[in-house]
Amino acid sequence: MSVRIERNVVYGRTCGVGLLMDVAFPDKGKGLFPAVVCVHGGGWCGGEKEAHLWTVELFAERGFVAATIDYRLSPWFKLPAHVEDCKCAVRFLRANAGKFGIRPDRIGATGDSAGGHLVLMLGLLDPADGMEGAGGWQDQPSKVQAVVNVYGPTDLATMPMWPGLFAANPAERLPADMPEMIMGVSDRNDPLVRKVSPITYIDSGDPPILSLQGSADPYVPLQQAEVLHDALAKAGVVNRLQVYEGAGHGLGGTAKEHADRLMIEFLEESLKE
C-alpha cells in the first residue's frame, strides 16, 4: 500500500515558534482511521521528527493516520515543556480529526528513549494533572488511548543520570549536569522530578501500555520498565513488558523486527474495532 505524507504541518505555537509534525495517511480504505503519534528520542536535548518517518509510513501502510512530531528541546527549554508540546500535538489531531480522517477517540502514541517517557506522560496524565501548556487547541483532551513505550525512563528520581548512579563504563556515562540541563534542578528529591515522572500518575483509568526494553540497556535500566509494569498491574491496567535479552539502548536485527511487529499488533488490538 502506498502512503501520502504531508510535511511540516504546524500543530501549535509556543514562545513565538511554530511546532511541526509530518503526517502520513493511508491511500486505501475508508476513514475514519485510528491515529498514532510518534515521538523521537534524544535525551530530551536532541533528535528530530524525521527519525520516525519510516515509522509513520509503516503505520499508514497498516491503516493508521500517523504523525511524527518535533518538540522543544533542552537545555533551552526544561521539562515539562516537552510534555506540553506532545500534548498539544494530540489536541491538534483531535481538533482536526475531520480534516485528517481520524477517529478522535482512538489515538495512540509510541516513542523511544526520551520519547518513550513523553508518550507515557500522554497516556498516564489526566486533565487534573495539568501540563497542557499554551500551544493551542485547549478545548480538546490530550490523553491517548494506547501507549508503546520503547525503553523510556519511567521514574526520573532513580534514573542513572544522577551523580552516583552512572553506568559502570565511563564511555556510557551521561553528563553530570544532565538533570540541570533537562529539568533545571539537580536534587532528585525536588518535587519537579516527581511531577515529570510517569510512575507518579498510574491509576485504574489508564490505557493499555506495551513496553519494549533491552535487558542490558546502560542508559535506561530494565528496572525502570519493571517498576512501571508492576505498578500498572497493581492498578489493573492492561499492560505488557517485552524484554529483549542482551539488547542495549536500541534494538536491531531480529529483535527490532519482532518489536515492530509487536508494536503494530498491540496498537491494532487497542485502537481498531
ROPAMI-726105 format. One record per residue: residue number from 1; residue in three letters; x, y, z of N, C-alpha, C, CB in turn. Coordinates in steps of 0.2 Angstrom, whole numbers. Glycine has a CB too. Example, Ala and Ser with C-alpha at 12.3 -4.5 7.8 and 13.67 -1.06 7.14 Angstrom:
residues 2
R   num   residu    n.c1    n.c2    n.c3   ca.c1   ca.c2   ca.c3    c.c1    c.c2    c.c3   cb.c1   cb.c2   cb.c3
R     1      ALA      66     -28      39      62     -22      39      66     -16      39      57     -22      45
R     2      SER      64     -11      35      68      -5      36      64       0      39      70      -3      29
This chain:
residues 273
R   num   residu    n.c1    n.c2    n.c3   ca.c1   ca.c2   ca.c3    c.c1    c.c2    c.c3   cb.c1   cb.c2   cb.c3
R     1      MET       4      -6       0       0       0       0       4       6       0      -5       0       6
R     2      SER       3      11      -5       7      17      -5       4      22       0       7      20     -12
R     3      VAL       8      27       3       5      32       8       7      39       5       8      30      15
R     4      ARG       3      43       8       4      50       7       7      54      13      -2      54       4
R     5      ILE      12      58      13      15      61      18      14      69      17      22      59      20
R     6      GLU      11      72      22      11      79      22      16      82      27       4      82      24
R     7      ARG      21      86      25      27      88      29      26      94      32      33      88      24
R     8      ASN      29      95      38      30     102      41      23     105      42      34     106      37
R     9      VAL      18     101      45      12     104      47      13     107      54       6      98      48
R    10      VAL      10     113      54      11     117      61       5     115      65      11     125      59
R    11      TYR       7     112      71       2     109      75       1     114      82       4     102      78
R    12      GLY       5     119      82       4     123      88      10     128      88       5     119      95
R    13      ARG       9     133      92      14     139      93      15     140     100      11     145      89
R    14      THR      22     141     102      24     142     108      30     146     108      24     136     113
R    15      CYS      31     151     113      37     155     113      38     158     106      43     151     115
R    16      GLY      33     160     102      33     163      96      36     158      90      38     169      96
R    17      VAL      36     152      91      39     147      87      34     142      85      45     143      89
R    18      GLY      33     140      78      29     135      76      31     128      78      27     136      69
R    19      LEU      27     124      80      29     117      82      26     113      76      25     114      88
R    20      LEU      31     108      73      30     105      67      29      97      68      35     106      62
R    21      MET      24      94      63      24      87      63      23      85      55      17      85      66
R    22      ASP      25      79      54      24      76      47      19      71      48      31      73      44
R    23      VAL      14      71      44       8      66      44       8      62      38       2      70      45
R    24      ALA       7      55      40       6      50      35      -1      47      34      11      44      36
R    25      PHE      -4      47      28     -10      45      28     -11      38      23     -15      50      24
R    26      PRO     -15      34      25     -16      28      21     -19      30      14     -21      23      24
R    27      ASP     -17      27       9     -20      28       2     -26      24       1     -15      27      -3
R    28      LYS     -28      19       5     -33      14       4     -37      14      10     -31       7       1
R    29      GLY     -44      12       9     -48      11      15     -52      17      16     -44      10      21
R    30      LYS     -58      16      19     -62      22      21     -61      24      28     -69      20      19
R    31      GLY     -60      31      29     -60      33      36     -66      33      39     -57      40      36
R    32      LEU     -66      34      45     -61      37      49     -56      32      52     -64      41      55
R    33      PHE     -50      34      52     -44      29      54     -42      31      61     -38      30      49
R    34      PRO     -40      26      65     -36      27      71     -30      31      69     -35      21      75
R    35      ALA     -27      34      74     -21      38      73     -15      36      79     -22      46      74
R    36      VAL      -9      37      77      -3      36      81       1      42      81       0      30      79
R    37      VAL       3      45      87       8      50      87      15      47      89       6      55      93
R    38      CYS      20      48      85      27      45      86      31      51      88      29      42      79
R    39      VAL      35      49      94      39      54      97      46      52      97      36      56     104
R    40      HIS      51      56      95      58      54      94      61      54     101      62      58      89
R    41      GLY      67      51     102      71      51     107      77      56     106      74      44     109
R    42      GLY      82      56     111      87      61     110      89      64     117      86      66     105
R    43      GLY      87      60     123      89      63     129      86      70     131      96      64     130
R    44      TRP      80      71     128      76      77     129      80      83     126      75      79     136
R    45      CYS      86      82     123      91      88     121      92      87     114      97      87     125
R    46      GLY      90      82     110      91      82     103      86      77     100      98      79     102
R    47      GLY      88      76      93      83      72      89      78      76      85      79      67      94
R    48      GLU      75      73      80      70      77      76      65      72      73      74      80      70
R    49      LYS      60      75      71      54      71      69      56      66      63      48      76      67
R    50      GLU      60      68      59      62      64      53      65      57      55      67      67      49
R    51      ALA      67      56      62      69      50      64      63      45      64      71      50      71
R    52      HIS      57      47      64      52      42      63      47      43      57      47      43      69
R    53      LEU      50      45      52      47      45      45      45      38      43      51      49      40
R    54      TRP      50      33      44      49      26      42      44      23      47      56      22      43
R    55      THR      43      26      53      38      23      57      31      25      55      39      25      65
R    56      VAL      30      32      53      23      34      51      22      31      44      23      41      51
R    57      GLU      26      29      40      25      26      34      22      19      35      31      25      29
R    58      LEU      26      15      40      24       9      42      17       9      45      29       6      48
R    59      PHE      15      13      49       8      14      52       3      15      46       8      19      57
R    60      ALA       5      20      42       0      22      37      -1      16      32       3      27      32
R    61      GLU       4      11      31       3       5      27      -2       1      30       9       2      26
R    62      ARG      -3       1      37      -7      -3      41     -14       0      43      -3      -6      47
R    63      GLY     -15       5      40     -22       8      41     -22      13      46     -27       3      42
R    64      PHE     -17      16      48     -17      22      53     -15      28      50     -12      20      59
R    65      VAL     -18      34      52     -15      40      51     -10      41      57     -20      46      51
R    66      ALA      -4      43      55       2      43      59       6      50      59       7      37      58
R    67      ALA       8      53      64      11      59      64      18      58      68       7      65      67
R    68      THR      23      61      66      29      61      69      31      69      71      35      58      65
R    69      ILE      33      70      77      32      77      79      39      80      81      27      78      85
R    70      ASP      40      86      80      46      90      84      43      92      90      49      95      79
R    71      TYR      47      94      95      45      97     101      51     101     104      43      92     107
R    72      ARG      50     106     109      55     110     111      60     105     115      52     115     116
R    73      LEU      66     107     115      72     103     117      76     107     123      77     101     112
R    74      SER      79     103     127      83     106     132      90     107     129      84     101     138
R    75      PRO      95     111     132      94     115     138      90     121     137     101     116     141
R    76      TRP      88     123     131      84     129     130      78     129     134      83     131     123
R    77      PHE      75     123     134      68     123     137      69     117     142      62     122     132
R    78      LYS      65     118     148      66     112     153      59     109     153      67     116     160
R    79      LEU      59     102     156      53      99     157      49     103     162      55      92     160
R    80      PRO      42     103     161      38      99     157      37     102     150      32      98     160
R    81      ALA      41     107     147      39     110     141      39     104     135      45     115     139
R    82      HIS      43      99     136      42      94     131      36      90     131      48      89     132
R    83      VAL      33      89     137      27      86     138      21      90     135      26      84     146
R    84      GLU      22      97     137      16     101     134      16     101     127      18     108     137
R    85      ASP      21     101     123      21     101     116      18      94     113      28     102     113
R    86      CYS      20      89     116      17      82     114       9      82     115      20      76     118
R    87      LYS       7      85     121       0      85     122      -3      90     117      -1      88     130
R    88      CYS       0      95     115      -3     100     110      -4      96     104       2     106     109
R    89      ALA       1      92     102       0      88      96      -6      84      96       7      84      95
R    90      VAL      -7      80     101     -13      76     102     -19      80     101     -13      72     108
R    91      ARG     -20      86     105     -25      90     104     -26      93      97     -24      96     109
R    92      PHE     -21      94      94     -22      97      87     -25      91      82     -15      99      84
R    93      LEU     -23      85      83     -25      80      79     -33      79      80     -22      73      80
R    94      ARG     -35      80      87     -42      79      88     -46      85      85     -43      79      96
R    95      ALA     -43      91      86     -47      97      83     -47      96      76     -43     103      85
R    96      ASN     -43      93      72     -43      92      65     -45      85      63     -36      95      62
R    97      ALA     -48      82      67     -50      75      66     -54      74      59     -54      72      71
R    98      GLY     -58      78      58     -62      78      51     -58      79      45     -68      83      52
R    99      LYS     -53      84      46     -49      86      40     -44      80      39     -45      92      42
R   100      PHE     -42      77      44     -37      71      43     -40      64      43     -32      72      49
R   101      GLY     -46      64      43     -49      57      43     -48      53      49     -47      54      37
R   102      ILE     -48      56      55     -45      52      61     -51      51      66     -40      57      65
R   103      ARG     -51      45      69     -56      44      74     -53      48      81     -57      37      76
R   104      PRO     -56      53      83     -53      57      89     -53      53      95     -57      63      90
R   105      ASP     -57      47      96     -57      43     102     -52      37     101     -64      41     103
R   106      ARG     -48      37      96     -44      31      95     -37      34      93     -47      26      90
R   107      ILE     -34      37      98     -27      40      96     -22      36     101     -27      47      97
R   108      GLY     -17      33      98     -11      30     102      -5      34     101     -11      23     100
R   109      ALA       0      32     105       7      35     104      12      30     105       7      41     110
R   110      THR      18      31     102      24      27     103      30      32     103      24      22      97
R   111      GLY      35      30     107      41      34     107      47      30     110      40      40     111
R   112      ASP      53      32     108      59      28     110      63      33     115      63      26     105
R   113      SER      66      30     120      70      33     125      66      39     128      77      35     121
R   114      ALA      69      45     127      65      51     130      58      51     127      69      57     128
R   115      GLY      58      49     121      51      49     118      47      44     121      52      47     110
R   116      GLY      49      39     124      45      34     127      43      37     134      50      28     129
R   117      HIS      47      41     137      45      45     143      39      49     141      51      49     146
R   118      LEU      40      53     136      35      58     134      28      54     132      37      62     128
R   119      VAL      28      49     129      22      45     127      18      42     133      23      40     121
R   120      LEU      23      40     138      20      38     144      16      43     148      25      35     149
R   121      MET      19      49     147      15      55     150       9      56     147      20      61     150
R   122      LEU       8      55     140       2      56     136      -3      51     138       4      56     129
R   123      GLY      -1      45     140      -6      40     142      -8      41     149      -3      34     141
R   124      LEU      -4      43     154      -5      42     161      -8      49     164       2      40     164
R   125      LEU      -6      54     161      -8      61     164     -16      62     163      -5      67     161
R   126      ASP     -19      64     168     -26      66     167     -27      73     167     -30      63     173
R   127      PRO     -33      76     165     -34      83     165     -32      87     171     -41      85     163
R   128      ALA     -33      84     177     -32      87     183     -24      88     184     -35      84     189
R   129      ASP     -20      84     181     -13      84     182     -10      90     178     -10      77     180
R   130      GLY     -13      93     174     -10      99     171      -5      97     165      -7     103     176
R   131      MET       0     102     165       5     101     159       2     102     152       9      95     160
R   132      GLU      -3     105     151      -6     106     145      -3     111     141     -14     108     145
R   133      GLY       1     116     144       4     121     140      -1     126     137       8     118     135
R   134      ALA       2     130     132      -2     135     129      -1     135     122      -1     142     132
R   135      GLY       0     129     119       2     129     112      -4     130     107       5     123     110
R   136      GLY     -10     129     110     -16     129     106     -21     123     107     -15     130      99
R   137      TRP     -27     124     104     -32     118     104     -34     116     111     -30     112     100
R   138      GLN     -35     121     116     -36     120     123     -42     117     124     -35     126     127
R   139      ASP     -47     117     120     -54     114     121     -54     106     120     -59     117     116
R   140      GLN     -48     103     118     -48      96     116     -44      93     121     -44      95     109
R   141      PRO     -46      86     123     -42      82     128     -35      80     125     -46      76     130
R   142      SER     -30      78     129     -24      76     126     -22      69     128     -19      81     129
R   143      LYS     -26      66     132     -24      59     134     -25      54     128     -29      57     140
R   144      VAL     -21      49     127     -21      45     122     -24      38     125     -14      43     119
R   145      GLN     -26      34     120     -30      28     121     -25      21     121     -35      27     117
R   146      ALA     -19      22     120     -14      16     120      -7      19     119     -16      11     114
R   147      VAL      -2      16     122       5      18     123       9      12     121       6      22     129
R   148      VAL      14      14     117      20       9     116      26      13     118      21       7     109
R   149      ASN      29      11     124      35      14     127      41      10     125      34      14     135
R   150      VAL      45      13     121      52       9     119      57      12     123      53      10     111
R   151      TYR      59       8     128      65       9     133      65      16     135      71       8     130
R   152      GLY      59      19     138      58      25     140      59      26     148      52      28     138
R   153      PRO      62      31     150      63      32     158      56      33     161      67      38     159
R   154      THR      55      30     167      48      30     170      48      33     177      46      23     171
R   155      ASP      54      33     180      55      37     186      62      40     186      55      31     192
R   156      LEU      61      47     185      67      51     184      71      52     191      66      58     182
R   157      ALA      68      50     196      72      50     203      77      45     204      67      50     209
R   158      THR      76      39     200      80      34     200      84      32     194      76      27     203
R   159      MET      84      37     189      87      36     183      95      37     184      85      41     178
R   160      PRO      99      33     180     106      34     181     109      40     177     110      27     178
R   161      MET     106      45     178     109      52     176     110      56     182     104      55     171
R   162      TRP     109      53     188     111      57     194     118      55     196     106      56     199
R   163      PRO     121      60     199     128      59     202     128      53     207     131      65     205
R   164      GLY     132      48     206     132      42     210     128      36     207     129      44     217
R   165      LEU     125      37     202     121      32     199     123      31     191     113      33     199
R   166      PHE     128      33     189     131      32     182     132      25     181     137      37     181
R   167      ALA     132      24     174     134      17     172     141      16     174     133      16     164
R   168      ALA     143       9     175     149       7     177     155       9     171     150       0     178
R   169      ASN     153       9     165     158      10     160     158      18     159     156       7     153
R   170      PRO     164      21     160     164      28     159     162      31     152     171      31     160
R   171      ALA     163      26     147     161      28     140     153      29     139     163      24     135
R   172      GLU     149      26     144     142      26     143     139      31     148     140      19     145
R   173      ARG     143      35     152     140      39     157     137      45     153     146      41     162
R   174      LEU     132      47     156     128      54     154     132      60     158     121      53     156
R   175      PRO     131      66     155     134      71     158     131      72     165     132      78     154
R   176      ALA     136      74     170     134      75     177     129      80     178     141      77     181
R   177      ASP     129      85     173     124      91     174     117      89     170     127      97     172
R   178      MET     116      83     168     110      82     164     104      84     167     110      75     162
R   179      PRO     103      82     174      96      84     177      95      91     177      96      82     184
R   180      GLU     101      95     178     100     103     177      98     105     170     107     106     180
R   181      MET     101     101     165     100     103     158      93     102     156     104      99     154
R   182      ILE      90      96     159      83      95     156      77      97     161      83      87     155
R   183      MET      79      98     167      74     100     172      75     106     176      73      94     177
R   184      GLY      81     109     176      83     115     179      84     113     187      77     120     178
R   185      VAL      84     107     189      86     105     196      91     100     196      79     103     199
R   186      SER      95      99     202     100      94     202      98      90     208     107      98     203
R   187      ASP      93      91     212      91      87     218      86      82     216      89      91     224
R   188      ARG      87      75     216      82      70     214      76      70     218      85      63     214
R   189      ASN      76      74     224      71      74     229      67      81     227      73      74     236
R   190      ASP      69      85     223      65      90     221      58      88     218      68      95     215
R   191      PRO      52      92     221      46      90     218      45      90     211      41      95     221
R   192      LEU      49      93     207      48      93     200      50      87     197      52      99     197
R   193      VAL      54      83     200      56      77     197      51      72     198      63      74     201
R   194      ARG      47      72     203      41      68     204      36      70     199      38      68     211
R   195      LYS      35      76     198      30      79     194      31      77     186      30      87     194
R   196      VAL      37      76     184      38      74     177      40      67     176      44      79     174
R   197      SER      38      63     181      40      56     181      33      52     179      43      53     187
R   198      PRO      33      48     174      27      44     173      24      40     179      28      40     167
R   199      ILE      29      37     182      27      32     188      22      36     193      33      30     191
R   200      THR      22      42     193      18      46     198      11      46     196      20      53     198
R   201      TYR       9      44     190       2      46     188      -2      39     187       2      50     182
R   202      ILE       0      34     188      -3      27     187     -10      27     191       1      21     188
R   203      ASP     -15      25     187     -22      23     191     -26      19     186     -26      30     192
R   204      SER     -31      16     189     -35      11     185     -38      14     179     -40       9     190
R   205      GLY     -39      20     178     -42      23     172     -37      24     166     -45      29     173
R   206      ASP     -31      21     166     -26      22     161     -26      17     156     -19      21     164
R   207      PRO     -24      19     150     -25      15     144     -20       9     144     -24      19     137
R   208      PRO     -21       4     139     -16      -1     138      -9       1     137     -18      -6     133
R   209      ILE      -4      -2     140       3       0     139       7      -6     137       6       4     145
R   210      LEU      11      -5     132      16     -10     130      23      -7     131      15     -13     123
R   211      SER      28     -10     134      35      -8     134      39     -13     131      37      -7     142
R   212      LEU      44     -10     127      49     -14     124      56     -12     127      49     -13     116
R   213      GLN      60     -17     129      66     -15     133      71     -20     133      64     -14     141
R   214      GLY      77     -18     132      83     -22     132      85     -23     139      89     -19     128
R   215      SER      88     -29     140      90     -31     147      96     -28     149      90     -39     148
R   216      ALA     100     -26     144     107     -24     145     108     -16     143     112     -28     141
R   217      ASP     102     -13     144     102      -5     142     106      -2     147      95      -3     142
R   218      PRO     111       2     145     116       5     150     113      12     152     123       6     148
R   219      TYR     108      15     148     105      22     149      99      21     153     105      25     143
R   220      VAL      94      17     151      88      16     154      88       9     157      82      18     149
R   221      PRO      89       8     163      90       1     166      83      -3     165      92       1     173
R   222      LEU      83      -9     165      77     -13     164      73     -12     170      79     -21     164
R   223      GLN      76     -10     176      72      -9     182      66      -4     181      76      -7     188
R   224      GLN      68       1     177      63       7     175      57       4     172      67      12     170
R   225      ALA      57      -1     168      51      -4     165      48      -9     170      53      -8     158
R   226      GLU      52     -12     173      49     -17     178      45     -13     183      55     -21     182
R   227      VAL      47      -8     186      44      -4     191      37      -2     188      48       2     194
R   228      LEU      38       1     182      32       4     179      26      -2     178      33       6     172
R   229      HIS      28      -8     176      23     -13     174      21     -16     181      26     -18     170
R   230      ASP      25     -16     186      22     -19     192      17     -14     195      28     -19     197
R   231      ALA      18      -8     194      13      -3     196       6      -3     192      16       4     196
R   232      LEU       7      -4     185       2      -5     181      -3     -11     183       4      -5     174
R   233      ALA       1     -16     184      -3     -22     186      -7     -22     192       2     -28     186
R   234      LYS      -4     -18     197      -7     -17     204     -13     -13     203      -2     -14     209
R   235      ALA     -13      -8     198     -19      -4     197     -24      -7     192     -16       3     193
R   236      GLY     -22     -13     189     -27     -16     185     -27     -14     178     -34     -15     188
R   237      VAL     -22     -10     176     -21      -8     169     -18     -13     164     -16      -2     169
R   238      VAL     -21     -14     159     -19     -19     154     -12     -17     152     -24     -19     147
R   239      ASN      -7     -21     152       0     -20     151       4     -26     149       3     -16     157
R   240      ARG       9     -25     145      14     -30     144      21     -27     143      12     -33     137
R   241      LEU      26     -31     146      33     -29     146      36     -34     142      36     -28     153
R   242      GLN      39     -32     136      43     -37     132      51     -35     133      41     -37     125
R   243      VAL      54     -40     136      62     -39     137      65     -43     132      64     -41     144
R   244      TYR      70     -39     129      75     -42     124      82     -44     127      76     -38     117
R   245      GLU      83     -50     128      89     -52     132      95     -50     128      89     -59     133
R   246      GLY     100     -46     132     106     -44     129     106     -38     125     109     -50     125
R   247      ALA     100     -35     124      99     -29     120     101     -23     124      92     -28     117
R   248      GLY     104     -18     121     106     -12     125     101      -6     123     113     -10     122
R   249      HIS     103       0     123      99       5     121      98       6     114     102      12     125
R   250      GLY      93       2     111      92       2     104      91      -5     102      98       5     100
R   251      LEU      87      -7      98      85     -14      96      87     -14      88      78     -15      97
R   252      GLY      90     -20      87      92     -21      80      91     -28      78      99     -20      79
R   253      GLY      91     -30      71      91     -37      69      84     -40      70      96     -41      72
R   254      THR      84     -46      72      78     -49      74      74     -46      79      79     -57      75
R   255      ALA      77     -44      84      74     -40      90      70     -35      87      79     -38      95
R   256      LYS      73     -31      83      69     -25      80      63     -27      76      73     -20      76
R   257      GLU      64     -32      72      59     -35      68      53     -37      72      61     -41      63
R   258      HIS      55     -41      78      49     -43      82      46     -37      86      53     -48      88
R   259      ALA      50     -32      88      47     -27      92      42     -23      87      53     -22      94
R   260      ASP      44     -22      81      40     -18      76      33     -22      75      43     -17      69
R   261      ARG      34     -28      74      28     -32      73      23     -32      80      30     -40      72
R   262      LEU      26     -33      86      23     -32      92      19     -26      93      27     -34      98
R   263      MET      23     -20      91      20     -14      92      14     -13      87      25      -8      89
R   264      ILE      14     -15      81       9     -14      76       3     -18      79      11     -17      69
R   265      GLU       4     -25      81      -1     -29      83      -5     -26      90       1     -36      85
R   266      PHE      -1     -23      94      -3     -21     100      -8     -15      99       2     -18     105
R   267      LEU      -6     -10      94     -10      -4      93     -16      -6      89      -5       1      89
R   268      GLU     -15     -11      84     -21     -13      81     -26     -16      86     -19     -18      75
R   269      GLU     -24     -20      90     -29     -23      95     -32     -17     100     -25     -28      99
R   270      SER     -28     -12     101     -30      -7     106     -34      -2     103     -24      -4     109
R   271      LEU     -33       0      96     -36       6      93     -41       4      88     -31      10      91
R   272      LYS     -41      -2      85     -45      -4      79     -51      -8      82     -41      -7      74
R   273      GLU     -57      -7      79     -63     -11      81     -62     -18      78     -69      -8      78
